[in-house]
Amino acid sequence: MENMLKKALYTGVGLVTVASDKVQDTVKTLVDNGKMSEEEGKKVVDEFMTDLDSKREEFEGRINKIVNKIVNTVDLPSRSDFSTLKSRIKELESQLESNETTQSVKKVVKKAVAKKTVPTKKEVVKKVEAVKKTVTQKAAPVKKMVKKVTDN
C-alpha cells in the first residue's frame, strides 16, 4: 500500500517536471521564433509555475485526506501505540521467562524434598536451561510477529 502511494507521488512529481520543462521549451521556441515577446513568455511561465504550486498544494491536501481515511478505516495503531505495545510485549516475555524459571526450580525442589534428596546445582541449572529453552521457543512466534509488524 505504502509502495503504491510512493510510486504515485513519484509519478506525479515526474509528470510535473516534464510538464514544466515542456512549457518552458515551448515558450522559448515561441520567443525565438518571434511569435511571443520575452516578457510575455516570462509571464506565461510565471503564471504556469504559480498555478502549478497551487495545484501541488491542493494535490498534497487530497493525498493527505486519502491517507488519513485509509489509516482510520484500517484502524492501524499509531507509532506511540505501537511502541507501547512493543515494550509491553518485551515486559510480558521477561515476566513469563522469570515466572516459568521460578516454577521450574520449585518443582525440582519439591521432587527432591519428596525423594528426601537434595538436587545438585548442576541438576537445577540443567532444568532452568531447559525451561529457558522452552520459553524461548514459545516466545518465538510472538517475536516473529512483532518483527514482521515493525518491518512493515
C-alpha positions in Angstrom: 0.0 0.0 0.0 2.7 2.4 1.0 4.7 1.4 -2.0 1.8 2.3 -4.3 1.4 5.7 -2.7 5.1 6.4 -3.1 5.0 5.3 -6.8 2.0 7.5 -7.4 3.7 10.5 -5.8 6.9 10.0 -7.7 5.0 9.6 -10.9 3.2 12.9 -10.1 6.5 14.7 -9.4 7.9 13.3 -12.7 4.9 14.4 -14.7 5.0 17.9 -13.2 8.7 18.2 -14.0 8.1 17.0 -17.6 5.2 19.4 -18.0 7.2 22.3 -16.6 10.1 21.6 -19.0 7.7 21.3 -21.9 6.0 24.6 -21.2 9.4 26.4 -20.8 10.7 24.8 -24.0 7.5 25.8 -25.9 7.6 29.4 -24.6 11.3 29.6 -25.5 10.6 28.3 -29.0 7.8 30.9 -29.4 10.0 33.7 -28.2 12.9 32.5 -30.5 10.5 32.4 -33.5 9.2 35.9 -32.7 5.7 34.8 -32.1 5.8 36.0 -28.5 7.8 38.6 -26.7 10.3 37.7 -24.0 8.2 39.4 -21.3 5.0 37.6 -22.5 6.9 34.3 -22.4 8.2 35.1 -18.9 4.7 36.0 -17.8 3.3 32.7 -19.2 6.0 30.6 -17.5 5.5 32.5 -14.2 1.7 32.0 -14.3 2.2 28.4 -15.1 4.6 27.9 -12.1 2.2 29.8 -9.8 -0.7 27.7 -10.9 1.4 24.6 -10.6 2.3 25.5 -7.0 -1.4 25.9 -6.0 -2.3 22.7 -7.7 0.6 20.9 -5.9 -0.8 22.1 -2.5 -4.3 21.0 -3.5 -2.9 17.6 -4.6 -1.0 17.2 -1.3 -4.1 18.0 0.6 -6.1 15.4 -1.3 -3.4 12.8 -0.7 -3.3 13.6 3.0 -7.1 13.2 3.2 -6.9 9.9 1.4 -4.1 8.5 3.5 -5.8 9.6 6.7 -9.0 8.0 5.6 -7.2 4.7 4.8 -5.4 4.8 8.1 -8.7 5.4 10.0 -10.6 2.8 8.0 -7.9 0.1 8.5 -7.6 1.1 12.2 -3.9 1.0 12.3 -2.1 1.7 15.6 -0.2 5.0 15.8 3.6 5.0 16.3 3.1 5.6 20.0 0.6 2.8 20.3 3.0 0.5 18.5 5.9 1.5 20.7 3.8 0.9 23.8 2.7 -2.5 22.6 6.3 -3.4 21.8 7.6 -2.5 25.2 4.6 -4.3 26.8 5.4 -7.5 24.9 9.0 -7.4 26.0 7.9 -6.9 29.6 5.5 -9.8 29.4 8.1 -12.0 27.8 10.6 -11.3 30.6 7.9 -11.9 33.2 6.9 -15.1 31.6 10.5 -16.3 31.5 11.2 -15.5 35.1 7.9 -16.9 36.2 8.5 -20.2 34.4 12.0 -20.4 35.7 10.9 -19.9 39.2 8.2 -22.5 38.8 10.7 -25.0 37.4 13.1 -24.5 40.3 10.2 -25.0 42.7 9.2 -28.3 41.0 12.8 -29.6 41.2 13.0 -28.7 44.9 9.6 -30.3 45.6 10.6 -33.5 43.8 13.9 -33.5 45.8 12.0 -33.0 49.0 9.6 -35.8 48.2 12.5 -38.1 47.5 14.3 -36.7 50.5 17.3 -35.9 48.3 18.9 -32.5 47.6 19.3 -31.8 44.0 22.8 -30.7 42.9 23.4 -27.3 41.5 24.1 -29.0 38.1 20.6 -30.6 38.1 18.9 -27.3 39.0 20.9 -25.4 36.3 20.1 -28.1 33.7 16.4 -27.8 34.5 16.4 -24.0 34.4 18.2 -24.1 31.0 15.6 -26.5 29.7 12.8 -24.2 30.9 14.5 -21.1 29.3 14.8 -23.0 26.0 11.1 -23.9 26.2 10.1 -20.3 27.0 12.3 -19.0 24.1 10.6 -21.5 21.7 7.1 -20.4 22.9 8.0 -16.7 22.6 9.5 -17.1 19.1 6.2 -16.8 17.2 5.4 -13.6 19.2 8.8 -12.2 18.4 8.4 -13.1 14.7 5.0 -11.3 14.7 6.5 -8.2 16.4 9.4 -8.2 13.9 7.0 -8.6 11.0 4.9 -5.7 12.2 7.9 -3.5 12.9 9.4 -4.2 9.5 6.2 -3.1 7.8 
